[in-house]
């Protein structure tokens, strides 16, 4: 009898077991369902209702390094996304970094798309010059981070000095940035239009953003960082390995084209699209460390 039990136990132990399914990734609905995080100082950088930002200040006297945050949401005005960056803003300001979380005109809103979305991003960044004195901001230590569509705008903004001279997006003396952190950023519009999933509405959304119907193929020249990647940019591209909205392959392709001595492409295991903006996620220590590193350079 004992021999039978032993053989049965050996048989059961030898049967291969199916690996446990990985836990579900964080979704947009999960983020929206959380209690709202508030505490930033609401300030405007223009006269339009969408031209504002929330400035999150550390409790220390400063001067403070500054991170500009740019939210995602597929550049679409009917997608609530600005408030999703507030948990990041609060966590970073608690850790000693001033955060300028900006809003901008988007598709479907008056003035959104080309050129307004890009002009708002530039104006909001340069507006820090007017805020620095009163709020003890250290403009020698400014970086920008953006999520998804905001990652596109962050990398675009860092290359503003190299925009074509005849572009309406060209502005004199853009605020210098120490570095950029792209969180699942759509950093190459042409690539995403051709190969991207339909989560943001497919090619039609990119076409609307850059006004392709009127401007044709030339519309990418002053809107997409992927057209002429800046090789001397201090840039970190972070992706989640389980992101189905902006899979890591887009950051990989951009990194291969851009190269440069100060470009890092990181992939976080088991992270999806929204873990990258969640201070409660396992991805957060990596992201916070990259942001602080880019501010130190």
C-alpha positions in Angstrom: 0.0 0.0 0.0 2.8 2.4 0.9 4.6 1.6 -2.3 1.4 2.4 -4.3 1.0 5.8 -2.5 4.7 6.6 -3.2 4.3 5.7 -6.9 1.1 7.8 -7.1 2.8 10.8 -5.5 5.8 10.5 -7.9 3.3 10.3 -10.8 1.5 13.4 -9.7 4.7 15.4 -9.2 6.0 14.4 -12.6 2.9 15.8 -14.4 3.8 19.2 -15.9 1.8 22.1 -14.4 0.7 25.1 -16.4 2.5 28.3 -15.5 0.3 30.7 -13.6 -1.2 33.4 -15.8 0.5 36.8 -15.3 -1.5 39.4 -13.3 -3.5 41.8 -15.4 -1.9 45.0 -16.4 -3.2 48.3 -15.3 -5.8 49.8 -17.6 -7.1 53.3 -18.3 -10.3 52.5 -16.5 -8.3 51.4 -13.4 -6.6 54.8 -13.4 -9.8 56.8 -13.8 -11.4 54.8 -11.0 -8.9 55.8 -8.4 -9.5 58.7 -6.0 -8.4 62.0 -7.5 -5.0 63.4 -6.5 -5.0 67.2 -6.1 -2.6 69.7 -4.7 -0.9 71.6 -7.6 -1.1 75.3 -8.1 -3.2 76.1 -11.1 -1.5 78.7 -13.4 -2.2 79.8 -17.0 0.3 80.3 -19.8 -2.2 81.7 -22.3 -5.8 82.9 -22.8 -7.4 79.7 -24.0 -9.2 77.5 -21.5 -6.8 74.7 -22.2 -3.6 76.7 -21.8 -2.8 76.0 -18.2 -0.7 73.8 -16.0 -0.5 72.7 -12.3 2.8 73.6 -10.6 3.7 71.2 -7.8 6.3 72.5 -5.4 8.4 70.7 -2.8 8.2 71.7 0.8 11.8 72.7 0.9 12.8 76.3 0.2 14.6 75.6 -3.2 15.7 76.5 -5.7 14.1 73.4 -7.1 15.0 71.3 -10.2 12.0 71.2 -12.5 10.3 68.3 -14.4 7.8 69.2 -17.1 5.1 66.6 -17.4 3.1 66.1 -20.6 0.1 63.8 -20.5 -1.0 61.4 -23.2 -4.5 60.5 -24.4 -3.8 60.1 -28.2 -3.8 63.9 -28.7 -7.6 63.7 -28.4 -9.6 66.4 -26.6 -12.3 64.0 -25.5 -9.9 61.7 -23.6 -9.5 62.7 -19.9 -5.7 62.4 -19.3 -4.3 65.5 -17.6 -5.3 64.4 -14.1 -3.7 61.0 -14.6 -0.3 62.6 -14.2 -1.1 64.1 -10.8 0.1 61.0 -8.8 3.5 61.3 -10.5 3.6 65.0 -9.9 2.8 64.5 -6.2 5.3 61.7 -5.7 8.1 63.7 -7.4 7.4 66.9 -5.6 7.4 65.1 -2.3 10.9 63.8 -3.3 12.2 67.4 -3.9 11.4 68.0 -7.6 9.1 70.8 -8.8 6.7 69.5 -11.4 5.0 71.6 -14.1 2.1 69.4 -15.3 0.8 71.0 -18.5 -2.4 70.9 -20.5 -2.6 71.9 -24.1 -5.2 72.2 -26.9 -5.9 68.8 -28.5 -7.8 67.4 -31.5 -11.5 68.2 -31.4 -10.9 71.4 -29.4 -10.6 74.9 -30.9 -7.0 75.4 -32.0 -6.0 71.8 -31.4 -3.9 69.8 -33.9 -1.4 71.6 -36.1 0.0 74.0 -35.2 -1.8 74.7 -31.9 -1.0 71.5 -30.0 2.7 72.0 -30.7 2.7 75.8 -30.1 1.0 75.2 -26.7 3.6 72.7 -25.7 6.4 75.1 -26.5 4.6 78.0 -24.8 4.0 76.1 -21.6 7.6 75.0 -21.4 9.0 78.5 -22.0 6.5 80.0 -19.5 8.7 78.5 -16.8 10.9 81.6 -17.3 8.1 83.7 -15.9 7.4 81.4 -13.0 11.0 80.8 -11.9 11.6 83.8 -9.7 8.4 83.7 -7.6 8.5 79.9 -7.1 12.3 79.3 -6.7 12.7 77.2 -9.8 16.2 76.3 -10.9 16.1 76.7 -14.7 19.6 75.2 -15.1 18.0 71.9 -14.1 14.9 71.3 -16.2 13.9 68.1 -17.9 10.7 66.9 -19.6 8.8 63.6 -19.4 5.8 62.6 -21.4 3.5 59.6 -21.6 2.3 58.0 -24.8 1.2 61.0 -27.0 2.8 63.2 -24.4 6.1 61.3 -24.9 6.0 62.3 -28.6 5.5 66.0 -27.6 8.3 65.7 -25.0 10.9 64.5 -27.5 9.6 66.9 -30.1 10.0 69.8 -27.6 13.6 68.9 -26.8 14.5 69.3 -30.5 12.7 72.6 -31.1 16.0 74.5 -31.8 16.5 72.3 -34.9 13.0 72.9 -36.4 13.0 74.1 -40.0 13.3 77.9 -40.2 10.1 78.3 -42.1 8.0 76.3 -39.7 5.2 78.1 -37.8 6.4 76.0 -34.8 9.8 77.6 -34.8 10.3 80.0 -31.8 13.4 81.9 -30.8 15.4 80.9 -27.7 13.6 77.8 -26.5 14.1 77.0 -22.8 17.1 74.6 -22.6 16.4 71.1 -21.3 18.8 68.8 -19.6 17.1 65.6 -20.7 14.0 63.8 -21.7 12.2 60.7 -20.4 9.7 59.2 -22.8 7.2 56.8 -21.1 5.8 54.6 -23.8 6.1 57.6 -26.1 5.0 57.6 -29.7 8.3 59.1 -30.8 8.1 58.4 -34.5 4.8 59.5 -36.0 5.4 57.9 -39.4 6.3 54.6 -37.9 3.3 54.6 -35.6 1.0 55.5 -38.4 2.2 52.6 -40.5 2.6 49.9 -37.8 0.8 51.0 -34.7 -2.3 49.4 -33.2 -5.7 51.1 -33.6 -5.9 52.2 -29.9 -5.5 55.9 -30.8 -7.8 55.7 -33.9 -5.2 54.5 -36.4 -3.6 56.5 -39.2 -6.5 59.0 -39.2 -5.5 60.4 -35.8 -1.9 61.0 -36.9 -3.1 62.6 -40.1 -5.3 65.0 -38.2 -2.6 65.9 -35.8 -0.1 66.9 -38.4 -2.6 68.3 -40.9 -1.5 65.7 -43.5 -4.5 66.3 -45.8 -3.3 69.9 -46.5 0.5 69.5 -46.0 1.1 66.1 -47.5 4.2 64.0 -46.6 6.1 67.1 -45.7 3.9 67.4 -42.6 6.3 65.0 -40.7 9.3 67.3 -41.0 8.4 69.7 -38.1 6.2 67.3 -36.1 7.8 63.9 -35.8 11.1 63.4 -33.9 11.6 60.2 -36.0 12.3 62.2 -39.2 15.7 63.4 -38.0 16.5 62.0 -34.6 18.7 64.3 -32.5 21.9 62.3 -31.7 23.1 64.5 -28.9 19.9 64.4 -26.9 20.0 63.1 -23.3 17.1 60.8 -23.8 15.6 57.8 -22.0 13.0 55.7 -23.8 11.1 53.5 -21.3 8.6 50.8 -22.4 6.6 48.1 -20.7 7.0 44.6 -22.2 3.3 44.0 -22.0 2.2 47.4 -23.5 -0.2 46.8 -26.4 -0.9 50.5 -27.0 2.7 51.5 -27.7 4.7 48.3 -27.8 8.5 48.4 -27.1 9.3 47.9 -30.8 8.6 51.6 -31.5 11.2 52.7 -28.9 13.6 50.1 -30.3 13.3 51.4 -33.8 13.7 55.0 -32.8 16.8 54.1 -30.7 18.4 52.2 -33.6 18.0 55.3 -35.8 19.0 57.9 -33.2 21.9 56.3 -31.5 24.1 58.8 -29.6 26.2 58.5 -26.4 23.4 59.6 -24.0 20.4 57.6 -25.2 19.0 54.7 -23.1 16.3 52.4 -24.1 14.8 50.5 -21.2 12.1 47.8 -21.1 10.3 47.0 -17.8 9.2 43.4 -17.5 5.5 42.8 -16.9 4.6 46.5 -17.2 1.8 47.6 -19.5 1.1 51.1 -20.7 -0.2 52.7 -17.5 2.2 51.2 -15.0 4.7 53.8 -16.3 2.8 56.7 -14.8 1.8 54.9 -11.6 3.9 55.6 -8.5 2.4 52.5 -6.9 3.7 50.2 -9.6 6.8 48.0 -9.6 8.1 50.1 -12.5 8.2 53.4 -10.5 11.6 53.1 -8.9 13.2 52.7 -12.4 11.3 55.7 -13.7 12.0 58.0 -10.8 15.7 57.1 -10.9 15.8 58.0 -14.7 14.1 61.3 -14.1 16.4 62.3 -11.3 19.4 61.2 -13.4 18.3 63.4 -16.3 17.9 66.4 -14.0 21.4 66.0 -12.6 23.1 66.0 -16.0 
